[in-house]
Amino acid sequence: DFDRALLAAKAVCTSPDATRSYRLQGCQRAGLLAQWHRRDDELARRMFELGCEGDGAEDSKLDASFRETSCAHALRLHKE
């Protein structure tokens, strides 16, 4: 069920206890679910922006990939 998956991803994205890697993945997943299945671009943009926050100086290559993708999606949705 996409609604439950979205709720779970949002919870991970906003959890202060989640590791950086897990949080970045959760934000990107929440953004994609909001955009594709809910057709809610505003929620998707907020989730992508959360996945873009921070300096990324200590990101692993995988974390950097999630962050870069979220930043690109947030920027694209902001322009629309």
Rosetta blueprint (number, residue, H / E / L):
1 D L
2 F H
3 D H
4 R H
5 A H
6 L H
7 L H
8 A H
9 A H
10 K H
11 A H
12 V H
13 C H
14 T H
15 S L
16 P L
17 D L
18 A L
19 T L
20 R H
21 S H
22 Y H
23 R H
24 L H
25 Q H
26 G H
27 C H
28 Q H
29 R H
30 A H
31 G H
32 L H
33 L H
34 A H
35 Q H
36 W H
37 H L
38 R L
39 R L
40 D L
41 D H
42 E H
43 L H
44 A H
45 R H
46 R H
47 M H
48 F H
49 E H
50 L H
51 G L
52 C L
53 E L
54 G L
55 D L
56 G L
57 A L
58 E L
59 D L
60 S L
61 K H
62 L H
63 D H
64 A H
65 S H
66 F H
67 R H
68 E H
69 T H
70 S H
71 C H
72 A H
73 H H
74 A H
75 L H
76 R H
77 L H
78 H H
79 K H
80 E L
